[in-house]
Structure formats: structure tokens, C-alpha cells
Amino acid sequence: MIDIMKWAGIAVCAVVLAGCICRIDALRPQTNKAGWSYLYILFAVFAGGVLIDLSLGHAVDWYVAAGVAGILAHMALTRRLWRGSPPLETLRD
């Protein structure tokens, strides 16, 4: 059971990390606010750190798992906004 939880956590962290990388790639410094890039960089760093911890067999606390789940939920709920290009909210004023 612990192996299933570990591999599920690794899969979720990998999905979050890949999604963050794709969103960072879609943002352009000339047209998009830097804060959005920073947000997804921080999300990616967090998910990457948890991924490394899980890969090394370290225990992950419930609030760390909740943090990754929250990032995944945010990315799932906003995925339609990111189809084709970043949302209008990310554009510079």
C-alpha cells in the first residue's frame, strides 16, 4: 500500500511539474507580467522538491501532500483558460 501511495505521489508531482514547465514556456517577458512566471516557478520548485523527497523514500507530511494537491487542483481548474495562449489576466497593462 505504501508503494502505491509513493508512486501515486511521484506521478502527481511529475504532472504538476510538467504542467508548470508548459505554462512557464507559454509566458513571454515582453507581453506577460513577471509575477505569473514567478508563481509557476515556485509551484514547480515545490513539486520538484516533493518529487525528489518521494523518490528518495523520505516521508511526506499531510500538509505537503495537500499543497501539491492544491496546485494540481488550480492547474486543473484553469486549464481551459490556458488553451492556445496564456489568459488575458497575465498580460502586462
TORZAFI-627033 format. One record per residue: x, y, z of N, C-alpha, C in turn. Coordinates in steps of 0.1 Angstrom, whole numbers, plus 5000, padded with zeros to 4 digits. Example, Ala and Ser with C-alpha at 12.3 -4.5 7.8 and 13.67 -1.06 7.14 Angstrom:
2
+--------+---------+------+---------+----------+-------+--------+---------+------+
! n.east ! n.north ! n.up ! ca.east ! ca.north ! ca.up ! c.east ! c.north ! c.up !
+--------+---------+------+---------+----------+-------+--------+---------+------+
!   5132 !    4943 ! 5078 !    5123 !     4955 !  5078 !   5132 !    4967 ! 5078 !
!   5128 !    4978 ! 5071 !    5137 !     4989 !  5071 !   5129 !    5000 ! 5079 !
+--------+---------+------+---------+----------+-------+--------+---------+------+
// end
This chain:
93
+--------+---------+------+---------+----------+-------+--------+---------+------+
! n.east ! n.north ! n.up ! ca.east ! ca.north ! ca.up ! c.east ! c.north ! c.up !
+--------+---------+------+---------+----------+-------+--------+---------+------+
!   5008 !    4988 ! 5000 !    5000 !     5000 !  5000 !   5009 !    5013 ! 5000 !
!   5020 !    5012 ! 5008 !    5028 !     5024 !  5008 !   5035 !    5026 ! 4995 !
!   5038 !    5015 ! 4988 !    5044 !     5017 !  4974 !   5035 !    5023 ! 4965 !
!   5022 !    5020 ! 4966 !    5012 !     5026 !  4957 !   5010 !    5041 ! 4960 !
!   5010 !    5044 ! 4972 !    5009 !     5059 !  4976 !   5022 !    5066 ! 4971 !
!   5033 !    5060 ! 4973 !    5046 !     5066 !  4969 !   5046 !    5069 ! 4953 !
!   5042 !    5059 ! 4946 !    5042 !     5060 !  4931 !   5031 !    5070 ! 4926 !
!   5019 !    5070 ! 4933 !    5009 !     5079 !  4930 !   5014 !    5094 ! 4933 !
!   5021 !    5096 ! 4944 !    5026 !     5109 !  4947 !   5037 !    5113 ! 4937 !
!   5045 !    5104 ! 4933 !    5055 !     5107 !  4922 !   5048 !    5111 ! 4909 !
!   5038 !    5104 ! 4906 !    5030 !     5107 !  4893 !   5024 !    5120 ! 4894 !
!   5017 !    5124 ! 4905 !    5011 !     5137 !  4907 !   5021 !    5148 ! 4906 !
!   5032 !    5146 ! 4913 !    5043 !     5156 !  4913 !   5049 !    5158 ! 4899 !
!   5050 !    5147 ! 4892 !    5055 !     5148 !  4878 !   5046 !    5156 ! 4869 !
!   5033 !    5153 ! 4871 !    5022 !     5160 !  4863 !   5022 !    5175 ! 4866 !
!   5023 !    5178 ! 4879 !    5023 !     5193 !  4883 !   5036 !    5199 ! 4878 !
!   5047 !    5193 ! 4879 !    5060 !     5198 !  4874 !   5059 !    5201 ! 4859 !
!   5054 !    5191 ! 4851 !    5053 !     5192 !  4837 !   5044 !    5203 ! 4833 !
!   5032 !    5204 ! 4840 !    5023 !     5215 !  4837 !   5028 !    5229 ! 4840 !
!   5036 !    5230 ! 4851 !    5042 !     5243 !  4854 !   5052 !    5247 ! 4843 !
!   5060 !    5237 ! 4839 !    5070 !     5240 !  4828 !   5063 !    5244 ! 4815 !
!   5052 !    5238 ! 4812 !    5045 !     5242 !  4800 !   5039 !    5256 ! 4801 !
!   5034 !    5259 ! 4813 !    5028 !     5273 !  4815 !   5039 !    5283 ! 4815 !
!   5051 !    5280 ! 4821 !    5062 !     5290 !  4821 !   5067 !    5292 ! 4807 !
!   5067 !    5281 ! 4799 !    5071 !     5283 !  4785 !   5062 !    5291 ! 4777 !
!   5049 !    5291 ! 4780 !    5039 !     5299 !  4773 !   5040 !    5314 ! 4776 !
!   5045 !    5317 ! 4788 !    5046 !     5331 !  4792 !   5058 !    5338 ! 4785 !
!   5056 !    5350 ! 4780 !    5067 !     5358 !  4774 !   5070 !    5370 ! 4782 !
!   5082 !    5373 ! 4785 !    5085 !     5385 !  4793 !   5081 !    5398 ! 4787 !
!   5080 !    5399 ! 4774 !    5076 !     5411 !  4767 !   5061 !    5414 ! 4768 !
!   5053 !    5403 ! 4769 !    5039 !     5406 !  4769 !   5032 !    5402 ! 4782 !
!   5038 !    5393 ! 4790 !    5032 !     5389 !  4802 !   5038 !    5394 ! 4815 !
!   5030 !    5395 ! 4826 !    5035 !     5400 !  4838 !   5045 !    5390 ! 4844 !
!   5056 !    5395 ! 4850 !    5066 !     5386 !  4856 !   5061 !    5378 ! 4868 !
!   5051 !    5383 ! 4875 !    5046 !     5376 !  4887 !   5040 !    5363 ! 4883 !
!   5034 !    5361 ! 4871 !    5029 !     5349 !  4868 !   5040 !    5338 ! 4865 !
!   5051 !    5342 ! 4859 !    5062 !     5333 !  4858 !   5067 !    5329 ! 4871 !
!   5069 !    5339 ! 4880 !    5074 !     5336 !  4894 !   5065 !    5326 ! 4901 !
!   5052 !    5328 ! 4900 !    5042 !     5319 !  4906 !   5044 !    5304 ! 4901 !
!   5045 !    5302 ! 4888 !    5046 !     5289 !  4883 !   5060 !    5283 ! 4886 !
!   5070 !    5292 ! 4886 !    5084 !     5287 !  4890 !   5084 !    5282 ! 4905 !
!   5077 !    5289 ! 4914 !    5076 !     5285 !  4928 !   5068 !    5272 ! 4929 !
!   5057 !    5271 ! 4921 !    5049 !     5258 !  4921 !   5058 !    5247 ! 4916 !
!   5066 !    5249 ! 4906 !    5075 !     5239 !  4900 !   5086 !    5235 ! 4910 !
!   5091 !    5245 ! 4917 !    5102 !     5242 !  4927 !   5096 !    5233 ! 4938 !
!   5084 !    5237 ! 4943 !    5078 !     5229 !  4954 !   5075 !    5215 ! 4949 !
!   5069 !    5213 ! 4938 !    5065 !     5200 !  4933 !   5078 !    5192 ! 4930 !
!   5088 !    5198 ! 4925 !    5101 !     5192 !  4923 !   5108 !    5187 ! 4935 !
!   5107 !    5195 ! 4946 !    5112 !     5191 !  4959 !   5105 !    5179 ! 4965 !
!   5092 !    5179 ! 4964 !    5084 !     5168 !  4969 !   5087 !    5156 ! 4961 !
!   5089 !    5157 ! 4947 !    5092 !     5146 !  4939 !   5105 !    5140 ! 4943 !
!   5115 !    5148 ! 4945 !    5128 !     5143 !  4950 !   5127 !    5136 ! 4963 !
!   5119 !    5142 ! 4973 !    5118 !     5135 !  4986 !   5111 !    5122 ! 4984 !
!   5101 !    5121 ! 4976 !    5094 !     5108 !  4974 !   5103 !    5098 ! 4967 !
!   5111 !    5103 ! 4957 !    5120 !     5094 !  4950 !   5131 !    5088 ! 4959 !
!   5135 !    5096 ! 4969 !    5145 !     5091 !  4979 !   5139 !    5083 ! 4990 !
!   5126 !    5082 ! 4991 !    5119 !     5074 !  5001 !   5117 !    5081 ! 5014 !
!   5118 !    5095 ! 5014 !    5115 !     5103 !  5026 !   5100 !    5104 ! 5028 !
!   5096 !    5105 ! 5041 !    5082 !     5106 !  5044 !   5078 !    5120 ! 5041 !
!   5066 !    5121 ! 5036 !    5060 !     5134 !  5032 !   5048 !    5137 ! 5041 !
!   5048 !    5148 ! 5048 !    5037 !     5152 !  5057 !   5024 !    5155 ! 5049 !
!   5013 !    5154 ! 5057 !    5000 !     5156 !  5051 !   4998 !    5170 ! 5044 !
!   5005 !    5180 ! 5051 !    5003 !     5194 !  5045 !   5011 !    5196 ! 5033 !
!   5022 !    5188 ! 5031 !    5029 !     5189 !  5018 !   5021 !    5182 ! 5007 !
!   5015 !    5171 ! 5010 !    5006 !     5164 !  5001 !   4994 !    5173 ! 4997 !
!   4989 !    5180 ! 5007 !    4978 !     5190 !  5005 !   4982 !    5201 ! 4996 !
!   4995 !    5206 ! 4998 !    5000 !     5217 !  4989 !   5001 !    5212 ! 4975 !
!   5006 !    5200 ! 4972 !    5007 !     5195 !  4959 !   4993 !    5193 ! 4953 !
!   4984 !    5188 ! 4961 !    4970 !     5186 !  4956 !   4964 !    5200 ! 4953 !
!   4966 !    5210 ! 4961 !    4961 !     5223 !  4958 !   4966 !    5229 ! 4945 !
!   4979 !    5227 ! 4942 !    4985 !     5232 !  4930 !   4979 !    5224 ! 4918 !
!   4977 !    5211 ! 4920 !    4971 !     5203 !  4909 !   4957 !    5207 ! 4906 !
!   4949 !    5210 ! 4917 !    4936 !     5215 !  4916 !   4935 !    5228 ! 4908 !
!   4944 !    5237 ! 4912 !    4945 !     5250 !  4905 !   4948 !    5248 ! 4890 !
!   4957 !    5240 ! 4887 !    4961 !     5238 !  4873 !   4949 !    5231 ! 4865 !
!   4942 !    5222 ! 4872 !    4931 !     5215 !  4865 !   4919 !    5225 ! 4863 !
!   4917 !    5233 ! 4873 !    4906 !     5243 !  4871 !   4908 !    5254 ! 4861 !
!   4921 !    5257 ! 4859 !    4924 !     5268 !  4850 !   4929 !    5263 ! 4836 !
!   4929 !    5250 ! 4834 !    4935 !     5245 !  4821 !   4928 !    5250 ! 4809 !
!   4915 !    5252 ! 4809 !    4908 !     5258 !  4797 !   4912 !    5272 ! 4794 !
!   4916 !    5280 ! 4804 !    4920 !     5293 !  4802 !   4933 !    5294 ! 4795 !
!   4941 !    5284 ! 4796 !    4954 !     5283 !  4790 !   4955 !    5277 ! 4776 !
!   4944 !    5273 ! 4771 !    4944 !     5267 !  4757 !   4948 !    5277 ! 4747 !
!   4958 !    5274 ! 4739 !    4963 !     5282 !  4729 !   4973 !    5293 ! 4733 !
!   4970 !    5300 ! 4744 !    4978 !     5311 !  4749 !   4975 !    5314 ! 4763 !
!   4984 !    5321 ! 4770 !    4981 !     5325 !  4784 !   4968 !    5333 ! 4785 !
!   4961 !    5333 ! 4796 !    4949 !     5341 !  4798 !   4952 !    5356 ! 4798 !
!   4942 !    5364 ! 4795 !    4943 !     5378 !  4794 !   4948 !    5384 ! 4807 !
!   4945 !    5378 ! 4818 !    4949 !     5383 !  4831 !   4964 !    5384 ! 4833 !
!   4971 !    5376 ! 4825 !    4986 !     5375 !  4826 !   4993 !    5386 ! 4818 !
!   4985 !    5393 ! 4809 !    4991 !     5403 !  4801 !   4995 !    5416 ! 4809 !
!   5006 !    5422 ! 4804 !    5010 !     5435 !  4810 !   5000 !    5445 ! 4807 !
!   4999 !    5455 ! 4816 !    4989 !     5466 !  4815 !   4994 !    5476 ! 4805 !
+--------+---------+------+---------+----------+-------+--------+---------+------+
// end
